Amino acid sequence: MPPTQTVSVIETPTPLPTPQATLSIAPLDSFGGNEISLEGITSFDQMPGNRATGQPAADFTARLLGGGTFVLSKELGKYLLVLPTSFGCGECVYSLYLLTEEAKPENPHSMNVLVLDIYIPDLPEYWQSYAETIKQPNYRWAVLDTPTFLEGYDVYGLGTFLVIDPSGKLVFHSDVPPPPEVIRHLFTLASNEEQK
């Protein structure tokens, strides 16, 4: 009988990109009952972890699931949450799940959502099963056509959340998936702005 050998396996999470700015929150803040207090936050610029400064959002194009082209400059007029992703990315699936779950209790239609595959060779059809499962009319599924998007939006990794206001300004940018209460509050802020 051959001798037995003990093998140790150390599991580590996927490393997050090093942020270029100090973040005041991390996605783990919401676990264990440590919910972030958002009381008194009435605008996107007050949101914890927000790197956006209200700068003009760079225009970009993407190929849409079902045909057609998404052009940011032609889609303005309503808040838009952009979720840069990649087909097969586990962290992205988690971000998408979180986004879908947390938008339900709030006004999900206060903001359009663009699930944007940033790997240009991918096909929009890869996202068909997700679109059929989520079935939200304000969601659009697309594959990026503009190679300068990552630089223009300062995207360092998947799991980034971006919010563009109706006039075309970047009002929210988080390098990591925000905690559930922050996602809910993004939709609340968009809804409140829409009602003004």
Stockholm file with secondary structure:
# STOCKHOLM 1.0

chainA/1-196         MPPTQTVSVIETPTPLPTPQATLSIAPLDSFGGNEISLEGITSFDQMPGNRATGQPAADFTARLLGGGTFVLSKELGKYLLVLPTSFGCGECVYSLYLLTEEAKPENPHSMNVLVLDIYIPDLPEYWQSYAETIKQPNYRWAVLDTPTFLEGYDVYGLGTFLVIDPSGKLVFHSDVPPPPEVIRHLFTLASNEEQK
#=GR chainA/1-196 SS CCCCCCCCCCCCCCCCCCCSSCCSCCGGGGGGGCCCCCTTCCSGGGSTTCCCCSCBCCCCEEEETTSCEEEGGGSCSSEEEEEEECTTCHHHHHHHHHHHHHHTTSCGGGEEEEEEECCTTSCGGGGHHHHHHHCCTTEEEEEECCTTHHHHTTCCSTTCEEEECTTSBEEEEESSCCCHHHHHHHHHHHHHHHHC
#=GC SS_cons         CCCCCCCCCCCCCCCCCCCSSCCSCCGGGGGGGCCCCCTTCCSGGGSTTCCCCSCBCCCCEEEETTSCEEEGGGSCSSEEEEEEECTTCHHHHHHHHHHHHHHTTSCGGGEEEEEEECCTTSCGGGGHHHHHHHCCTTEEEEEECCTTHHHHTTCCSTTCEEEECTTSBEEEEESSCCCHHHHHHHHHHHHHHHHC
//
